[in-house]
């Protein structure tokens, strides 16, 4: 079955009790069991499992071509669950251009567990291999990366990781399985912040890990989720599963609009650089073209004139909303250095853009008037 059909059908057979096409919402926190704890209907307590969460996990696993998936309360909860499952002396390689929450997680929390995160240029396979240590247990890559849209070669990183006896984990939030499937390229685990494109309407939080194998790692993280409680609420699972149905259609529009925006900005004299892997001038374009079906709805732009010019441009926009997050139907723009906390790494003149599904001509017109 092709991905577009999977998105509509995965994890949502008609309700056997009523024949309802839309899955029912199961808000119960507890489920009837037998006198000795026999699970009459397969569930016991919502922290351990819920029908809506199970449906969502089945749907996401199917889209990624994974053996199993686990849903979490947020993308960061999923990320933390994976890192926390590593042995206490683990060394983890992360990208230099990485979501700032990962750096904070490593610095303020994982270090207490004896887990060390080291930044490396993951777009350079030789640099990744050179940075390996005997206790490297995981290589974590974002591709495309947040916020500079750098591209790592998933297959090359997977080969390096597996030779070293390490996991390759891929944050594929920007791409979604509609655009790339890291497990098919050798990744061990894929992480999604389902808050973004999976939900698709800026109204539901969640995260997920998808595993190439239903192995001991999957079981260990599932157990930790049960005990530590970073579970996804049933309503959030139900909402996200609904978002799954239209994901391929929305991603096609996001990609189409992002191309129009990127091409307009890259030709403007007030723009220093546009980071979007679909542009032939992008330094990783060839890798992106090889491992992605299309290039996504996210881009970043650097405005000539520094921080003041970037903020002035963002302040003049009318259709683009100044807001964080991404992946919704509406177009958003954000000055990343301003929101990355006391130790930002994003350039002062960089704005991250989540291109929505409005008409591309209206988006370009708004950019044009703001740049003027």
GUPAFI-118164 format. One record per residue (C-alpha): residue in three letters; residue number from 1; y, x, z. Coordinates in Angstrom, 2 decimals. Last residue first. Layout:
% residues N
rest Ala	nr NUM	y Y	x X	z Z
...
***
This chain:
% residues 372
rest Unk	nr 372	y 47.00	x 10.36	z 0.78
rest Unk	nr 371	y 43.75	x 11.27	z 2.55
rest Unk	nr 370	y 43.73	x 7.92	z 4.33
rest Unk	nr 369	y 44.45	x 5.98	z 1.12
rest Unk	nr 368	y 41.66	x 7.75	z -0.75
rest Unk	nr 367	y 39.12	x 7.33	z 2.03
rest Unk	nr 366	y 39.75	x 3.59	z 2.13
rest Unk	nr 365	y 39.49	x 3.30	z -1.66
rest Unk	nr 364	y 36.23	x 5.25	z -1.57
rest Unk	nr 363	y 34.73	x 2.82	z 0.94
rest Unk	nr 362	y 35.93	x -0.20	z -1.02
rest Unk	nr 361	y 34.42	x 1.24	z -4.21
rest Unk	nr 360	y 31.10	x 1.82	z -2.43
rest Unk	nr 359	y 30.76	x -1.85	z -1.46
rest Unk	nr 358	y 29.72	x -2.03	z 2.20
rest Unk	nr 357	y 26.25	x -0.78	z 3.17
rest Unk	nr 356	y 27.21	x 1.88	z 5.70
rest Unk	nr 355	y 27.99	x 5.57	z 5.43
rest Unk	nr 354	y 27.65	x 7.34	z 8.76
rest Unk	nr 353	y 30.28	x 10.07	z 8.61
rest Unk	nr 352	y 30.58	x 13.13	z 10.83
rest Unk	nr 351	y 34.05	x 14.67	z 10.89
rest Unk	nr 350	y 34.53	x 18.43	z 10.97
rest Unk	nr 349	y 37.95	x 20.09	z 11.42
rest Unk	nr 348	y 37.23	x 21.51	z 14.86
rest Unk	nr 347	y 33.90	x 22.98	z 13.73
rest Unk	nr 346	y 30.90	x 21.65	z 15.67
rest Unk	nr 345	y 29.61	x 23.83	z 18.52
rest Unk	nr 344	y 31.10	x 21.95	z 21.46
rest Unk	nr 343	y 30.79	x 23.37	z 24.99
rest Unk	nr 342	y 32.76	x 21.02	z 27.28
rest Unk	nr 341	y 31.36	x 17.82	z 25.80
rest Unk	nr 340	y 30.12	x 17.15	z 22.29
rest Unk	nr 339	y 32.37	x 14.12	z 21.82
rest Unk	nr 338	y 35.58	x 15.79	z 20.64
rest Unk	nr 337	y 33.74	x 18.39	z 18.57
rest Unk	nr 336	y 32.05	x 15.58	z 16.63
rest Unk	nr 335	y 35.14	x 13.84	z 15.29
rest Unk	nr 334	y 33.46	x 10.55	z 14.36
rest Unk	nr 333	y 33.31	x 8.21	z 11.39
rest Unk	nr 332	y 31.45	x 4.92	z 11.04
rest Unk	nr 331	y 30.52	x 2.70	z 8.10
rest Unk	nr 330	y 29.02	x -0.68	z 9.03
rest Unk	nr 329	y 25.39	x -1.61	z 8.31
rest Unk	nr 328	y 24.17	x 0.57	z 11.16
rest Unk	nr 327	y 22.59	x 4.02	z 10.87
rest Unk	nr 326	y 24.95	x 5.95	z 13.10
rest Unk	nr 325	y 26.11	x 6.62	z 16.64
rest Unk	nr 324	y 29.71	x 7.22	z 17.71
rest Unk	nr 323	y 32.78	x 5.25	z 16.71
rest Unk	nr 322	y 35.96	x 5.56	z 14.63
rest Unk	nr 321	y 35.46	x 2.66	z 12.23
rest Unk	nr 320	y 35.56	x 3.15	z 8.46
rest Unk	nr 319	y 37.23	x 0.21	z 6.72
rest Unk	nr 318	y 40.76	x 1.00	z 7.93
rest Unk	nr 317	y 41.04	x 4.81	z 8.01
rest Unk	nr 316	y 44.35	x 6.29	z 9.09
rest Unk	nr 315	y 43.12	x 7.67	z 12.41
rest Unk	nr 314	y 40.29	x 9.61	z 10.81
rest Unk	nr 313	y 42.77	x 11.40	z 8.53
rest Unk	nr 312	y 45.08	x 12.25	z 11.42
rest Unk	nr 311	y 42.12	x 13.51	z 13.46
rest Unk	nr 310	y 40.99	x 15.80	z 10.64
rest Unk	nr 309	y 44.53	x 17.07	z 10.03
rest Unk	nr 308	y 45.06	x 17.89	z 13.71
rest Unk	nr 307	y 41.68	x 19.60	z 14.01
rest Unk	nr 306	y 42.14	x 21.97	z 11.11
rest Unk	nr 305	y 44.42	x 21.76	z 8.07
rest Unk	nr 304	y 41.84	x 21.22	z 5.36
rest Unk	nr 303	y 39.32	x 18.54	z 6.31
rest Unk	nr 302	y 35.65	x 19.32	z 6.84
rest Unk	nr 301	y 33.27	x 16.51	z 5.90
rest Unk	nr 300	y 29.94	x 15.43	z 7.30
rest Unk	nr 299	y 27.26	x 13.33	z 5.67
rest Unk	nr 298	y 24.77	x 10.66	z 6.62
rest Unk	nr 297	y 23.43	x 7.91	z 4.34
rest Unk	nr 296	y 20.36	x 9.75	z 3.12
rest Unk	nr 295	y 19.31	x 12.25	z 0.47
rest Unk	nr 294	y 16.61	x 10.58	z -1.58
rest Unk	nr 293	y 12.84	x 11.03	z -1.92
rest Unk	nr 292	y 12.96	x 14.12	z 0.31
rest Unk	nr 291	y 10.74	x 17.23	z 0.39
rest Unk	nr 290	y 11.50	x 18.92	z -2.95
rest Unk	nr 289	y 15.05	x 17.65	z -3.42
rest Unk	nr 288	y 15.90	x 18.73	z 0.11
rest Unk	nr 287	y 14.52	x 22.22	z -0.54
rest Unk	nr 286	y 16.59	x 22.53	z -3.73
rest Unk	nr 285	y 19.73	x 21.19	z -2.05
rest Unk	nr 284	y 19.65	x 23.72	z 0.80
rest Unk	nr 283	y 22.93	x 25.44	z -0.07
rest Unk	nr 282	y 24.61	x 22.14	z -0.95
rest Unk	nr 281	y 26.35	x 22.65	z -4.33
rest Unk	nr 280	y 23.94	x 20.30	z -6.10
rest Unk	nr 279	y 25.13	x 17.53	z -3.78
rest Unk	nr 278	y 22.31	x 15.39	z -2.40
rest Unk	nr 277	y 22.10	x 17.51	z 0.74
rest Unk	nr 276	y 25.44	x 16.19	z 2.04
rest Unk	nr 275	y 27.85	x 18.56	z 3.79
rest Unk	nr 274	y 31.30	x 18.23	z 2.21
rest Unk	nr 273	y 33.73	x 21.13	z 2.41
rest Unk	nr 272	y 37.46	x 21.95	z 2.60
rest Unk	nr 271	y 38.78	x 18.52	z 1.68
rest Unk	nr 270	y 42.49	x 18.00	z 1.03
rest Unk	nr 269	y 42.06	x 18.83	z -2.68
rest Unk	nr 268	y 39.55	x 16.03	z -3.23
rest Unk	nr 267	y 36.51	x 16.63	z -5.48
rest Unk	nr 266	y 33.99	x 16.93	z -2.62
rest Unk	nr 265	y 35.37	x 13.76	z -1.05
rest Unk	nr 264	y 34.72	x 11.58	z -4.09
rest Unk	nr 263	y 31.22	x 12.96	z -4.69
rest Unk	nr 262	y 30.28	x 12.58	z -1.06
rest Unk	nr 261	y 31.54	x 8.99	z -0.83
rest Unk	nr 260	y 29.76	x 7.86	z -4.00
rest Unk	nr 259	y 26.57	x 9.65	z -2.98
rest Unk	nr 258	y 26.75	x 8.15	z 0.50
rest Unk	nr 257	y 27.02	x 4.68	z -1.01
rest Unk	nr 256	y 23.81	x 5.01	z -3.01
rest Unk	nr 255	y 21.95	x 6.57	z -0.08
rest Unk	nr 254	y 23.00	x 3.82	z 2.34
rest Unk	nr 253	y 22.11	x 1.19	z -0.25
rest Unk	nr 252	y 18.59	x 2.58	z -0.74
rest Unk	nr 251	y 18.22	x 2.97	z 3.02
rest Unk	nr 250	y 19.00	x -0.72	z 3.52
rest Unk	nr 249	y 16.26	x -1.84	z 1.13
rest Unk	nr 248	y 13.69	x 0.53	z 2.65
rest Unk	nr 247	y 14.58	x -0.55	z 6.23
rest Unk	nr 246	y 14.55	x -4.32	z 5.68
rest Unk	nr 245	y 11.32	x -5.10	z 7.52
rest Unk	nr 244	y 11.74	x -2.30	z 10.05
rest Unk	nr 243	y 14.79	x -4.02	z 11.51
rest Unk	nr 242	y 12.60	x -6.89	z 12.69
rest Unk	nr 241	y 10.34	x -4.35	z 14.39
rest Unk	nr 240	y 13.44	x -2.94	z 16.08
rest Unk	nr 239	y 14.44	x -6.35	z 17.43
rest Unk	nr 238	y 10.95	x -7.07	z 18.80
rest Unk	nr 237	y 10.74	x -3.63	z 20.39
rest Unk	nr 236	y 14.16	x -4.07	z 21.98
rest Unk	nr 235	y 13.08	x -7.49	z 23.28
rest Unk	nr 234	y 9.89	x -5.99	z 24.74
rest Unk	nr 233	y 11.79	x -3.23	z 26.59
rest Unk	nr 232	y 10.89	x 0.33	z 25.60
rest Unk	nr 231	y 9.33	x 2.46	z 28.30
rest Unk	nr 230	y 10.67	x 5.58	z 30.00
rest Unk	nr 229	y 8.64	x 4.72	z 33.13
rest Unk	nr 228	y 7.57	x 8.01	z 34.66
rest Unk	nr 227	y 3.96	x 6.91	z 35.20
rest Unk	nr 226	y 3.39	x 4.99	z 31.97
rest Unk	nr 225	y 5.44	x 7.42	z 29.89
rest Unk	nr 224	y 3.52	x 10.33	z 31.41
rest Unk	nr 223	y 0.20	x 8.70	z 30.48
rest Unk	nr 222	y 1.34	x 8.13	z 26.90
rest Unk	nr 221	y 2.55	x 11.75	z 26.76
rest Unk	nr 220	y -0.84	x 13.04	z 27.90
rest Unk	nr 219	y -2.74	x 10.77	z 25.50
rest Unk	nr 218	y -0.66	x 11.85	z 22.51
rest Unk	nr 217	y -1.07	x 15.50	z 23.44
rest Unk	nr 216	y -4.82	x 15.05	z 23.94
rest Unk	nr 215	y -5.20	x 13.84	z 20.39
rest Unk	nr 214	y -4.35	x 10.80	z 18.28
rest Unk	nr 213	y -3.51	x 13.16	z 15.43
rest Unk	nr 212	y -0.42	x 13.49	z 13.21
rest Unk	nr 211	y 1.61	x 11.97	z 16.02
rest Unk	nr 210	y 4.65	x 9.71	z 15.83
rest Unk	nr 209	y 7.17	x 9.82	z 18.68
rest Unk	nr 208	y 9.60	x 6.95	z 19.05
rest Unk	nr 207	y 13.04	x 6.05	z 20.33
rest Unk	nr 206	y 14.97	x 2.94	z 21.30
rest Unk	nr 205	y 18.29	x 1.19	z 21.53
rest Unk	nr 204	y 19.31	x -2.13	z 19.96
rest Unk	nr 203	y 22.58	x -3.53	z 18.58
rest Unk	nr 202	y 23.98	x -1.13	z 16.00
rest Unk	nr 201	y 22.49	x -3.16	z 13.11
rest Unk	nr 200	y 19.88	x -0.87	z 11.57
rest Unk	nr 199	y 17.25	x -1.04	z 14.28
rest Unk	nr 198	y 15.18	x 1.46	z 12.28
rest Unk	nr 197	y 18.31	x 3.20	z 10.99
rest Unk	nr 196	y 19.78	x 4.24	z 14.33
rest Unk	nr 195	y 18.50	x 3.08	z 17.71
rest Unk	nr 194	y 15.06	x 4.09	z 16.44
rest Unk	nr 193	y 15.91	x 7.65	z 17.46
rest Unk	nr 192	y 12.96	x 9.05	z 15.63
rest Unk	nr 191	y 10.69	x 11.96	z 16.53
rest Unk	nr 190	y 7.90	x 13.30	z 14.32
rest Unk	nr 189	y 4.94	x 15.24	z 15.70
rest Unk	nr 188	y 2.51	x 17.83	z 14.32
rest Unk	nr 187	y 4.33	x 18.60	z 11.08
rest Unk	nr 186	y 2.24	x 19.70	z 8.10
rest Unk	nr 185	y 4.08	x 18.33	z 5.07
rest Unk	nr 184	y 2.37	x 14.91	z 5.25
rest Unk	nr 183	y 3.47	x 14.71	z 8.88
rest Unk	nr 182	y 7.08	x 15.30	z 7.79
rest Unk	nr 181	y 7.36	x 12.06	z 5.80
rest Unk	nr 180	y 10.69	x 11.98	z 3.97
rest Unk	nr 179	y 13.12	x 9.41	z 2.54
rest Unk	nr 178	y 11.70	x 6.05	z 3.60
rest Unk	nr 177	y 10.10	x 7.69	z 6.63
rest Unk	nr 176	y 13.60	x 7.88	z 8.17
rest Unk	nr 175	y 15.97	x 10.60	z 6.88
rest Unk	nr 174	y 18.65	x 10.90	z 9.56
rest Unk	nr 173	y 16.17	x 10.30	z 12.39
rest Unk	nr 172	y 13.65	x 12.88	z 11.17
rest Unk	nr 171	y 13.58	x 14.96	z 14.34
rest Unk	nr 170	y 10.62	x 17.16	z 13.46
rest Unk	nr 169	y 8.12	x 18.71	z 15.87
rest Unk	nr 168	y 6.06	x 21.69	z 14.75
rest Unk	nr 167	y 3.58	x 22.50	z 17.47
rest Unk	nr 166	y 2.52	x 26.03	z 18.27
rest Unk	nr 165	y -0.63	x 28.11	z 17.76
rest Unk	nr 164	y 1.39	x 30.87	z 16.12
rest Unk	nr 163	y -0.21	x 30.33	z 12.73
rest Unk	nr 162	y 0.42	x 26.60	z 13.23
rest Unk	nr 161	y 4.12	x 27.11	z 13.83
rest Unk	nr 160	y 4.66	x 29.37	z 10.83
rest Unk	nr 159	y 2.78	x 27.00	z 8.50
rest Unk	nr 158	y 4.73	x 24.03	z 9.85
rest Unk	nr 157	y 8.03	x 25.84	z 9.35
rest Unk	nr 156	y 7.17	x 26.49	z 5.70
rest Unk	nr 155	y 6.10	x 22.87	z 5.13
rest Unk	nr 154	y 9.21	x 21.48	z 6.80
rest Unk	nr 153	y 11.70	x 23.65	z 4.91
rest Unk	nr 152	y 14.83	x 23.10	z 6.99
rest Unk	nr 151	y 17.87	x 21.31	z 5.63
rest Unk	nr 150	y 21.38	x 21.47	z 7.08
rest Unk	nr 149	y 23.26	x 18.21	z 7.37
rest Unk	nr 148	y 26.13	x 19.63	z 9.47
rest Unk	nr 147	y 26.00	x 17.04	z 12.28
rest Unk	nr 146	y 23.14	x 16.72	z 13.09
rest Unk	nr 145	y 20.48	x 18.30	z 10.92
rest Unk	nr 144	y 18.76	x 16.86	z 7.85
rest Unk	nr 143	y 16.23	x 17.95	z 8.94
rest Unk	nr 142	y 16.16	x 18.48	z 12.66
rest Unk	nr 141	y 13.70	x 21.10	z 13.78
rest Unk	nr 140	y 11.74	x 21.78	z 16.95
rest Unk	nr 139	y 9.29	x 24.69	z 16.95
rest Unk	nr 138	y 6.93	x 24.36	z 19.88
rest Unk	nr 137	y 4.69	x 26.45	z 22.13
rest Unk	nr 136	y 6.31	x 29.85	z 21.87
rest Unk	nr 135	y 4.67	x 31.82	z 24.71
rest Unk	nr 134	y 3.80	x 34.93	z 22.68
rest Unk	nr 133	y 7.31	x 34.87	z 21.21
rest Unk	nr 132	y 8.53	x 33.67	z 17.82
rest Unk	nr 131	y 12.08	x 34.57	z 16.77
rest Unk	nr 130	y 10.96	x 36.66	z 13.78
rest Unk	nr 129	y 9.03	x 33.70	z 12.35
rest Unk	nr 128	y 12.05	x 31.44	z 12.54
rest Unk	nr 127	y 14.32	x 34.08	z 11.03
rest Unk	nr 126	y 11.90	x 34.51	z 8.12
rest Unk	nr 125	y 11.84	x 30.75	z 7.56
rest Unk	nr 124	y 15.63	x 30.63	z 7.23
rest Unk	nr 123	y 16.84	x 27.00	z 7.45
rest Unk	nr 122	y 15.69	x 27.10	z 11.08
rest Unk	nr 121	y 18.60	x 29.36	z 12.01
rest Unk	nr 120	y 17.65	x 29.97	z 15.65
rest Unk	nr 119	y 18.53	x 28.43	z 18.99
rest Unk	nr 118	y 16.30	x 29.20	z 21.99
rest Unk	nr 117	y 15.05	x 26.54	z 24.41
rest Unk	nr 116	y 13.28	x 27.76	z 27.56
rest Unk	nr 115	y 10.89	x 25.59	z 29.59
rest Unk	nr 114	y 10.49	x 26.72	z 33.21
rest Unk	nr 113	y 10.76	x 23.17	z 34.54
rest Unk	nr 112	y 14.29	x 23.76	z 35.84
rest Unk	nr 111	y 15.19	x 25.08	z 32.37
rest Unk	nr 110	y 14.16	x 21.70	z 31.00
rest Unk	nr 109	y 16.93	x 19.92	z 32.90
rest Unk	nr 108	y 20.46	x 21.29	z 32.54
rest Unk	nr 107	y 20.26	x 23.79	z 29.69
rest Unk	nr 106	y 17.44	x 22.24	z 27.67
rest Unk	nr 105	y 18.62	x 18.67	z 27.96
rest Unk	nr 104	y 22.21	x 19.73	z 27.24
rest Unk	nr 103	y 21.11	x 21.55	z 24.08
rest Unk	nr 102	y 19.07	x 18.53	z 22.98
rest Unk	nr 101	y 22.02	x 16.22	z 23.66
rest Unk	nr 100	y 24.17	x 18.31	z 21.30
rest Unk	nr 99	y 22.14	x 17.25	z 18.28
rest Unk	nr 98	y 21.20	x 20.49	z 16.56
rest Unk	nr 97	y 22.87	x 23.03	z 14.32
rest Unk	nr 96	y 21.51	x 26.26	z 15.78
rest Unk	nr 95	y 18.07	x 24.74	z 15.36
rest Unk	nr 94	y 15.50	x 24.75	z 18.18
rest Unk	nr 93	y 12.75	x 27.22	z 19.09
rest Unk	nr 92	y 10.78	x 26.43	z 22.25
rest Unk	nr 91	y 9.40	x 28.92	z 24.78
rest Unk	nr 90	y 6.95	x 27.43	z 27.25
rest Unk	nr 89	y 6.37	x 28.72	z 30.79
rest Unk	nr 88	y 5.94	x 25.25	z 32.32
rest Unk	nr 87	y 3.35	x 24.05	z 29.76
rest Unk	nr 86	y 4.66	x 21.48	z 27.26
rest Unk	nr 85	y 4.55	x 17.75	z 28.06
rest Unk	nr 84	y 8.16	x 17.87	z 29.25
rest Unk	nr 83	y 9.28	x 18.80	z 25.73
rest Unk	nr 82	y 7.60	x 15.74	z 24.21
rest Unk	nr 81	y 8.78	x 13.29	z 26.87
rest Unk	nr 80	y 12.32	x 14.68	z 26.72
rest Unk	nr 79	y 12.52	x 14.00	z 22.99
rest Unk	nr 78	y 11.20	x 10.45	z 23.40
rest Unk	nr 77	y 13.66	x 9.75	z 26.21
rest Unk	nr 76	y 16.40	x 11.26	z 24.05
rest Unk	nr 75	y 15.55	x 8.86	z 21.23
rest Unk	nr 74	y 15.81	x 5.93	z 23.60
rest Unk	nr 73	y 13.70	x 3.54	z 25.71
rest Unk	nr 72	y 10.48	x 4.90	z 24.24
rest Unk	nr 71	y 7.87	x 3.93	z 21.64
rest Unk	nr 70	y 4.64	x 5.89	z 21.16
rest Unk	nr 69	y 2.99	x 6.35	z 17.79
rest Unk	nr 68	y -0.53	x 7.00	z 16.53
rest Unk	nr 67	y -2.48	x 8.47	z 13.60
rest Unk	nr 66	y 0.60	x 8.99	z 11.49
rest Unk	nr 65	y 1.38	x 8.03	z 7.90
rest Unk	nr 64	y 5.05	x 7.77	z 8.82
rest Unk	nr 63	y 5.34	x 4.10	z 7.79
rest Unk	nr 62	y 1.99	x 3.24	z 9.38
rest Unk	nr 61	y 2.87	x 4.93	z 12.67
rest Unk	nr 60	y 6.16	x 3.03	z 12.77
rest Unk	nr 59	y 4.43	x -0.33	z 12.27
rest Unk	nr 58	y 1.65	x 0.31	z 14.77
rest Unk	nr 57	y 4.18	x 1.42	z 17.37
rest Unk	nr 56	y 6.25	x -1.69	z 16.75
rest Unk	nr 55	y 3.25	x -3.98	z 17.17
rest Unk	nr 54	y 2.19	x -2.21	z 20.38
rest Unk	nr 53	y 5.72	x -2.55	z 21.77
rest Unk	nr 52	y 5.70	x -6.27	z 21.02
rest Unk	nr 51	y 2.27	x -6.73	z 22.64
rest Unk	nr 50	y 3.25	x -4.88	z 25.84
rest Unk	nr 49	y 1.77	x -1.81	z 27.49
rest Unk	nr 48	y 1.76	x 0.40	z 30.56
rest Unk	nr 47	y 5.19	x -0.46	z 31.93
rest Unk	nr 46	y 4.56	x -4.09	z 30.96
rest Unk	nr 45	y 1.56	x -4.55	z 33.26
rest Unk	nr 44	y -2.08	x -5.53	z 32.52
rest Unk	nr 43	y -2.70	x -5.83	z 28.80
rest Unk	nr 42	y -5.80	x -6.24	z 26.63
rest Unk	nr 41	y -6.04	x -10.01	z 26.85
rest Unk	nr 40	y -8.59	x -10.41	z 29.64
rest Unk	nr 39	y -8.09	x -6.94	z 31.04
rest Unk	nr 38	y -10.67	x -6.72	z 33.82
rest Unk	nr 37	y -8.85	x -5.78	z 37.03
rest Unk	nr 36	y -11.78	x -6.52	z 39.33
rest Unk	nr 35	y -10.89	x -10.19	z 39.78
rest Unk	nr 34	y -10.06	x -10.54	z 36.07
rest Unk	nr 33	y -6.69	x -10.05	z 34.49
rest Unk	nr 32	y -3.63	x -12.17	z 33.79
rest Unk	nr 31	y -0.67	x -10.24	z 32.40
rest Unk	nr 30	y 2.49	x -8.91	z 34.03
rest Unk	nr 29	y 6.04	x -8.18	z 32.89
rest Unk	nr 28	y 6.15	x -11.20	z 30.63
rest Unk	nr 27	y 8.81	x -11.04	z 27.92
rest Unk	nr 26	y 6.46	x -11.48	z 24.97
rest Unk	nr 25	y 8.53	x -12.34	z 21.89
rest Unk	nr 24	y 6.50	x -14.10	z 19.21
rest Unk	nr 23	y 5.97	x -12.31	z 15.89
rest Unk	nr 22	y 7.71	x -13.96	z 12.92
rest Unk	nr 21	y 5.07	x -15.47	z 10.62
rest Unk	nr 20	y 3.96	x -18.04	z 13.20
rest Unk	nr 19	y 0.32	x -19.10	z 12.71
rest Unk	nr 18	y 0.30	x -20.61	z 16.19
rest Unk	nr 17	y -2.35	x -18.79	z 18.24
rest Unk	nr 16	y -3.26	x -16.08	z 15.71
rest Unk	nr 15	y 0.41	x -15.03	z 15.27
rest Unk	nr 14	y 0.75	x -13.95	z 11.65
rest Unk	nr 13	y 0.12	x -10.20	z 11.23
rest Unk	nr 12	y 3.09	x -8.07	z 12.10
rest Unk	nr 11	y 2.53	x -4.38	z 12.80
rest Unk	nr 10	y 2.92	x -3.29	z 9.20
rest Unk	nr 9	y 3.75	x -6.11	z 6.76
rest Unk	nr 8	y 7.34	x -5.73	z 5.60
rest Unk	nr 7	y 7.64	x -1.97	z 6.03
rest Unk	nr 6	y 4.19	x -1.50	z 4.54
rest Unk	nr 5	y 5.27	x -3.30	z 1.39
rest Unk	nr 4	y 8.23	x -0.99	z 0.89
rest Unk	nr 3	y 6.05	x 2.01	z 1.73
rest Unk	nr 2	y 3.44	x 1.33	z -0.92
rest Unk	nr 1	y 0.00	x 0.00	z 0.00
***
